[in-house]
Amino acid sequence: MVHSKTYGLMRASILATLDGSAWIAALGMATATQLSLTGDEIFWPELMGLAAMAATTQIGAGMRGRVLRNAYRIGSADEVGHVALAWIAASIMAVGVDLFLPVRPVPLLALATALPFSLMIMLGTRFAWRFMQDLRRRPNPSRAKHRVIVFGAGEGGDQIVRAMMRDPESQYVAVAMLDDDVTKTHREFHGVRVQGTSADLAAVAERTDATMLLIAIPSAKADLIAETDAAGVALGLDVRILPATSELVGLLSTADIRELTEADLLGRDEVEV
């Protein structure tokens, strides 16, 4: 609990500093660039005062929207939305104050440049943070027990690759994806690229030193499962499958990966005699 609170305070402090600095940097750089070109005087005290007000508004709105309270995953859609709302509040304040000050510290063109630039800095730092987090969570391919080709780049494939690549202790590491929808070729899912269709299985398996083929299509029919299983077994791959759509409860995890059964291959429940 102490560790969690300490992390939350550190994260909130860092994000508040980044958000405030984004406004100071954006307004300062945009104004200095424009006025240095025109040769006009820069009113630094007023400029820094306006930047400080914008930064304070951003941080205050961020606290109110729980952006700085560890409520959302860094770089998630929820966090980005609340950061944008706080930025809108700070932008309205900055424009209002700049227009009504006796001496305008930020020219109109510089203000129009600084507003989106400040948002880019805030979101850019969060996406970089998220990227570094994901890299640290990726399993070490040399320690993973199974090097997996994931067949299916739909929702099932997306979820299972995410589960594999965000667990540093995972025994599964996705080395490639395949999908018979050619429009998905070369797409990336959590750093794992779709390298072709089922027809490319042999080449991809050899290129990636794969040891397992995972059928990640919960709605797959028996004939597709049987055909894919035969192709994988012929290449010496351990073929596994995800639960059928009717069996799914919640998000997929690596615990859902299982061996094929006769029911999978027959397309119906086993009948005990």
LINNOR-V309749 format. One record per backbone hydrogen bond with DSSP energy under -0.5 kcal/mol. NH is the residue of the N-H (numbers start at 1). CO is the residue of the C=O. E is the energy in kcal/mol with one decimal. If there is no record, write none. Layout:
nh->NH co->CO e->E
nh->NH co->CO e->E
//
This chain:
nh->5 co->1 e->-2.5
nh->6 co->2 e->-2.8
nh->7 co->3 e->-2.6
nh->8 co->4 e->-2.4
nh->9 co->5 e->-2.4
nh->10 co->6 e->-2.5
nh->11 co->7 e->-3.0
nh->12 co->8 e->-2.4
nh->13 co->9 e->-2.4
nh->14 co->10 e->-2.5
nh->15 co->11 e->-2.7
nh->16 co->12 e->-2.5
nh->17 co->13 e->-2.2
nh->18 co->14 e->-2.5
nh->19 co->15 e->-2.9
nh->20 co->16 e->-2.5
nh->21 co->17 e->-2.5
nh->22 co->18 e->-1.9
nh->23 co->19 e->-1.4
nh->24 co->20 e->-1.9
nh->25 co->21 e->-3.0
nh->26 co->22 e->-2.6
nh->27 co->23 e->-2.5
nh->28 co->24 e->-2.1
nh->29 co->25 e->-2.7
nh->30 co->26 e->-2.3
nh->31 co->27 e->-2.0
nh->32 co->28 e->-2.5
nh->33 co->29 e->-2.4
nh->34 co->30 e->-2.1
nh->35 co->31 e->-2.7
nh->36 co->32 e->-1.7
nh->37 co->33 e->-1.1
nh->38 co->34 e->-1.6
nh->39 co->35 e->-1.5
nh->40 co->35 e->-0.9
nh->43 co->41 e->-0.6
nh->44 co->42 e->-1.5
nh->47 co->43 e->-2.6
nh->48 co->44 e->-3.1
nh->49 co->45 e->-1.9
nh->50 co->46 e->-2.4
nh->51 co->47 e->-2.4
nh->52 co->48 e->-2.3
nh->53 co->49 e->-2.0
nh->54 co->50 e->-2.4
nh->55 co->51 e->-2.5
nh->56 co->52 e->-2.4
nh->57 co->53 e->-2.3
nh->58 co->54 e->-2.4
nh->59 co->55 e->-2.4
nh->60 co->56 e->-2.7
nh->61 co->57 e->-2.8
nh->62 co->58 e->-2.1
nh->63 co->59 e->-2.2
nh->64 co->60 e->-2.2
nh->65 co->61 e->-2.3
nh->66 co->63 e->-1.2
nh->67 co->62 e->-2.2
nh->68 co->62 e->-1.1
nh->69 co->66 e->-1.1
nh->70 co->67 e->-0.5
nh->71 co->66 e->-1.2
nh->76 co->73 e->-2.3
nh->80 co->76 e->-2.6
nh->81 co->77 e->-2.3
nh->82 co->78 e->-1.8
nh->83 co->79 e->-2.6
nh->84 co->80 e->-2.3
nh->85 co->81 e->-1.8
nh->86 co->82 e->-2.2
nh->87 co->83 e->-2.4
nh->88 co->84 e->-2.2
nh->89 co->85 e->-1.9
nh->90 co->86 e->-2.3
nh->91 co->87 e->-2.7
nh->92 co->88 e->-2.4
nh->93 co->89 e->-1.9
nh->94 co->90 e->-2.5
nh->95 co->91 e->-2.7
nh->96 co->92 e->-2.4
nh->97 co->93 e->-2.7
nh->98 co->94 e->-2.4
nh->99 co->95 e->-2.1
nh->100 co->96 e->-1.4
nh->101 co->97 e->-1.2
nh->104 co->102 e->-0.6
nh->105 co->103 e->-0.7
nh->107 co->105 e->-0.5
nh->111 co->107 e->-2.5
nh->112 co->108 e->-2.4
nh->113 co->109 e->-1.4
nh->114 co->110 e->-2.7
nh->115 co->111 e->-2.2
nh->116 co->112 e->-0.7
nh->117 co->113 e->-1.4
nh->118 co->114 e->-2.6
nh->119 co->115 e->-1.5
nh->120 co->116 e->-2.3
nh->121 co->117 e->-2.0
nh->122 co->118 e->-2.1
nh->123 co->119 e->-2.7
nh->124 co->120 e->-2.7
nh->125 co->121 e->-2.3
nh->126 co->122 e->-1.3
nh->127 co->123 e->-2.6
nh->128 co->124 e->-2.2
nh->129 co->125 e->-2.1
nh->130 co->126 e->-2.8
nh->131 co->127 e->-2.4
nh->132 co->128 e->-2.2
nh->133 co->129 e->-2.3
nh->134 co->130 e->-2.5
nh->135 co->131 e->-2.0
nh->136 co->132 e->-2.0
nh->137 co->133 e->-1.5
nh->138 co->134 e->-0.8
nh->138 co->135 e->-0.7
nh->140 co->168 e->-0.6
nh->141 co->139 e->-0.7
nh->143 co->140 e->-1.6
nh->144 co->140 e->-1.6
nh->146 co->171 e->-2.9
nh->148 co->146 e->-0.7
nh->148 co->173 e->-2.7
nh->149 co->212 e->-2.6
nh->150 co->148 e->-0.6
nh->150 co->176 e->-2.5
nh->151 co->149 e->-0.7
nh->151 co->214 e->-3.2
nh->152 co->150 e->-0.8
nh->152 co->178 e->-3.4
nh->157 co->216 e->-0.5
nh->158 co->154 e->-2.5
nh->159 co->155 e->-2.5
nh->160 co->156 e->-2.3
nh->161 co->157 e->-2.2
nh->162 co->158 e->-2.0
nh->163 co->159 e->-2.2
nh->164 co->160 e->-2.2
nh->165 co->161 e->-2.8
nh->166 co->162 e->-0.9
nh->167 co->164 e->-1.0
nh->170 co->167 e->-2.1
nh->173 co->146 e->-2.3
nh->175 co->148 e->-2.8
nh->176 co->148 e->-1.1
nh->177 co->193 e->-1.8
nh->178 co->150 e->-2.5
nh->179 co->196 e->-2.3
nh->182 co->180 e->-1.0
nh->184 co->181 e->-2.1
nh->185 co->182 e->-1.1
nh->186 co->194 e->-2.9
nh->187 co->184 e->-2.1
nh->189 co->192 e->-2.9
nh->190 co->188 e->-0.5
nh->192 co->189 e->-1.5
nh->193 co->191 e->-0.5
nh->194 co->187 e->-2.9
nh->195 co->177 e->-2.9
nh->195 co->193 e->-0.7
nh->200 co->197 e->-1.9
nh->201 co->198 e->-1.5
nh->204 co->200 e->-2.6
nh->205 co->201 e->-2.9
nh->206 co->202 e->-2.1
nh->207 co->203 e->-2.3
nh->208 co->204 e->-2.2
nh->209 co->205 e->-0.9
nh->210 co->205 e->-1.4
nh->211 co->147 e->-2.7
nh->212 co->147 e->-2.1
nh->213 co->238 e->-2.2
nh->214 co->149 e->-2.9
nh->215 co->213 e->-0.6
nh->215 co->240 e->-2.6
nh->216 co->151 e->-2.5
nh->216 co->214 e->-1.0
nh->220 co->217 e->-2.5
nh->225 co->221 e->-2.2
nh->226 co->222 e->-2.8
nh->227 co->223 e->-2.3
nh->228 co->224 e->-2.5
nh->229 co->225 e->-2.7
nh->230 co->226 e->-2.3
nh->231 co->227 e->-1.9
nh->232 co->228 e->-2.5
nh->233 co->229 e->-2.8
nh->234 co->230 e->-2.1
nh->235 co->231 e->-0.8
nh->235 co->232 e->-0.6
nh->236 co->233 e->-1.6
nh->237 co->232 e->-2.7
nh->238 co->211 e->-2.3
nh->239 co->237 e->-0.7
nh->240 co->213 e->-2.8
nh->240 co->238 e->-0.5
nh->241 co->258 e->-2.7
nh->242 co->215 e->-1.7
nh->245 co->218 e->-1.6
nh->247 co->244 e->-1.7
nh->248 co->244 e->-0.8
nh->248 co->245 e->-0.9
nh->256 co->253 e->-2.0
nh->257 co->254 e->-1.2
nh->258 co->241 e->-2.3
nh->260 co->239 e->-0.6
nh->265 co->261 e->-1.7
nh->266 co->262 e->-2.5
nh->267 co->263 e->-1.8
nh->268 co->263 e->-0.8
nh->272 co->270 e->-0.6
//
